[in-house]
Amino acid sequence: MTKIGGTTKRYYKETRGMKVSGGQFVKAGTTLTREGHRWKPGHNVVGLNHLSAICDGEVYFTRKKGNYKRAVTVIHIKPVAAKKKTQTN
């Protein structure tokens, strides 16, 4: 009997990497990257290899020099401003 479908090894290789793009709105707890050493956490982002958003907001990226002058991408979340309720009389 033959096994139909992909292997788990292939699945793990395919699901690595960036999960969101710049300018995209994300909610708190959303996974931004998976298994990557080339991305570093910035403002409102936590994690080492699996980066996650702390708060709701818009994703943006910056570049900086890492170890040995290697470029590193830093992922930030710009928080959404709280909506103020206005009362009309």
N, C-alpha and C positions, 0 to 999 in steps of 0.2 A: 504494500500500500504506500502510495506517495503522499507526501505532505503538500498541501496546496497553500500558497501564500508566502509571505516573506518571513525571514528569520528575525529573532529578537535582536541579534547583532546589527542587522541592517536597519531596523527600526530606530535603535539608539543613535546610529550615525546620522540618520535623516532628520531627527528631531532636535539636533543641537543647533545653537546659533541664536540669531536675533529674532525675537518674536513680535516686535513693534517697529514702527518707522517714525521718523521725525515729524512733529506736528500732530501726531495721533493723540486722541484723548484716551486716557486709561483710568481705571478705578483703583482704589487702594487694594493691595494684595496681588495685583496682576504681575505675572512673570514677564520680565522684559528680555532676559537672555537666559540661555541654558548652556552650561559647560563651556565657558569662554574665558581665557586669560587675557584677551586683548581689550576687553571692556572693563571699566572701573566704575564704582558707584560714585555719584555726585550728590547734589542736593535732593533730599526726599527719596533717596534710593538706598536700599540695604542689601547685603549679601556679599559673597566672595565669588563663587562660580555661577550661582543662580541668582541673578539680580531681580529684585522685586520692588514695586512702588509702595511707598508708605502712605501717600495721600492721593486723592483724585486730582488730575491735572493733565497738562499737555507735555509731551516728551520732546526734549531737545538735546542735541549733542554738542560737545566741544572736543577739541584735540589738544593734547599736550605731550611733552616729551616724557617718556618713562625712563626706565633703567637703560643705560648704555645708549642713550639718544634714540631709542626706539619709540615711535609714535604710539600713543595710547588714546583710545576714544573714551571720554567720560560721559556717562548718561545722567541727565538731570530731569527732574519733574518740576514744571512751573505750576504751583497750586492754583486752583480755581478760586477766584474771589467770591466770598460769601455774598449771596444776594440779599439786599436790604429790602425789607417789607415797607411799603409806603402806605400810610393811612390817608384816605380821602374823606373829607367831611363836607 
